[in-house]
Amino acid sequence: MDNAGSHAGTGTGTATGSDPDTGTPDAPGLDPGSGNGTGTGTGTGTGTNVTPKVNMSMNMSTGGPPAAAPAPPLAIRLALPVDAPAIAAVHLASRQVTMPYLPPQRRTQDEVTRWIREIVLPQCHTVVAARGAEILGYASVRGELLDQLYLRPDVRRAGIGSLLLAAARRHRPAGLSLHVFQLNTEARAFYAHHGFRVVATDDGSGNMENLPQLTLRWTPASLPVPPRGTP
């Protein structure tokens, strides 16, 4: 696939990078205090305490459905080739929702998956934000360029973009650069908050979308690298 353009949107509105289309059970709880006295009298007699039976299809304390299992913890980890279809789905959904001013997507999900697997993962240091088997976002660094940072649109503004960016900065602690469209005001605000500063501008003649863009740069002098786990 071609991979010449830049600026794909993210769920947080904070990502930039090349885009292939523009060139690019817990069991239900029980009340532990309940028990059946088998003695006689007024209810205070003694007797054998019978263990209540668990109905696995019903919450015994409320008569409702089973209690939901807790969500798996969020993890930032290296991307694997098997993650490519989920990463592609994040990429496409994020672009559509957060950057509507870009040209319509021409590539199929299979084509974007192949681009992720064959170009992005081999050429970039790529991490994903995963909750169990779910991929919620990803970031790719090529050299000192933050080439991709995307979030699934339904997990925006939950601190996941900041975690991915922190992982990218730990990978390149001497500094990172990125490109962002001038129209992407959410991305510009996000990166400014994290210490990125404008170091260059252009009129868009160098990208396939013909949209003016900014080059941003972060160095340790502008903002310390957050410790692991900082939102």
Secondary structure as the mmCIF struct_conf table of DSSP 4:
data_model
#
loop_
_struct_conf.conf_type_id
_struct_conf.id
_struct_conf.beg_label_comp_id
_struct_conf.beg_label_asym_id
_struct_conf.beg_label_seq_id
_struct_conf.end_label_comp_id
_struct_conf.end_label_asym_id
_struct_conf.end_label_seq_id
TURN_TY1_P TURN_TY1_P1 GLY A 11 THR A 12
BEND BEND1 GLY A 13 GLY A 13
TURN_TY1_P TURN_TY1_P2 PRO A 20 GLY A 23
HELX_LH_PP_P HELX_LH_PP_P1 ASP A 26 GLY A 29
TURN_TY1_P TURN_TY1_P3 PRO A 32 GLY A 33
BEND BEND2 GLY A 39 GLY A 39
BEND BEND3 GLY A 41 GLY A 43
HELX_LH_PP_P HELX_LH_PP_P2 THR A 48 VAL A 54
TURN_TY1_P TURN_TY1_P4 MET A 56 SER A 57
BEND BEND4 MET A 58 MET A 58
TURN_TY1_P TURN_TY1_P5 MET A 60 THR A 62
BEND BEND5 GLY A 63 PRO A 65
HELX_LH_PP_P HELX_LH_PP_P3 PRO A 66 PRO A 73
STRN STRN1 LEU A 74 LEU A 78
HELX_RH_3T_P HELX_RH_3T_P1 PRO A 81 ASP A 83
HELX_RH_AL_P HELX_RH_AL_P1 ALA A 84 THR A 98
TURN_TY1_P TURN_TY1_P6 PRO A 100 TYR A 101
BEND BEND6 LEU A 102 LEU A 102
HELX_LH_PP_P HELX_LH_PP_P4 PRO A 103 GLN A 105
BEND BEND7 ARG A 107 ARG A 107
HELX_RH_AL_P HELX_RH_AL_P2 GLN A 109 TRP A 115
HELX_RH_PI_P HELX_RH_PI_P1 ILE A 116 VAL A 120
HELX_RH_AL_P HELX_RH_AL_P3 LEU A 121 GLN A 123
BEND BEND8 CYS A 124 CYS A 124
STRN STRN2 HIS A 125 ARG A 131
TURN_TY1_P TURN_TY1_P7 GLY A 132 ALA A 133
STRN STRN3 GLU A 134 ARG A 142
TURN_TY1_P TURN_TY1_P8 GLY A 143 GLU A 144
STRN STRN4 LEU A 145 LEU A 151
HELX_RH_3T_P HELX_RH_3T_P2 PRO A 153 VAL A 155
TURN_TY1_P TURN_TY1_P9 ARG A 156 ARG A 157
BEND BEND9 ALA A 158 GLY A 159
HELX_RH_AL_P HELX_RH_AL_P4 ILE A 160 HIS A 171
BEND BEND10 ARG A 172 ARG A 172
TURN_TY1_P TURN_TY1_P10 PRO A 173 ALA A 174
STRN STRN5 LEU A 176 PHE A 181
TURN_TY1_P TURN_TY1_P11 GLN A 182 LEU A 183
HELX_RH_AL_P HELX_RH_AL_P5 THR A 185 HIS A 193
TURN_TY1_P TURN_TY1_P12 HIS A 194 GLY A 195
STRN STRN6 ARG A 197 ASP A 202
BEND BEND11 GLY A 204 GLY A 204
TURN_TY1_P TURN_TY1_P13 SER A 205 GLY A 206
BEND BEND12 ASN A 207 ASN A 207
TURN_TY1_P TURN_TY1_P14 MET A 208 GLU A 209
STRN STRN7 GLN A 213 TRP A 218
TURN_TY1_P TURN_TY1_P15 PRO A 220 SER A 222
BEND BEND13 LEU A 223 LEU A 223
HELX_LH_PP_P HELX_LH_PP_P5 PRO A 224 PRO A 227
TURN_TY1_P TURN_TY1_P16 ARG A 228 GLY A 229
#
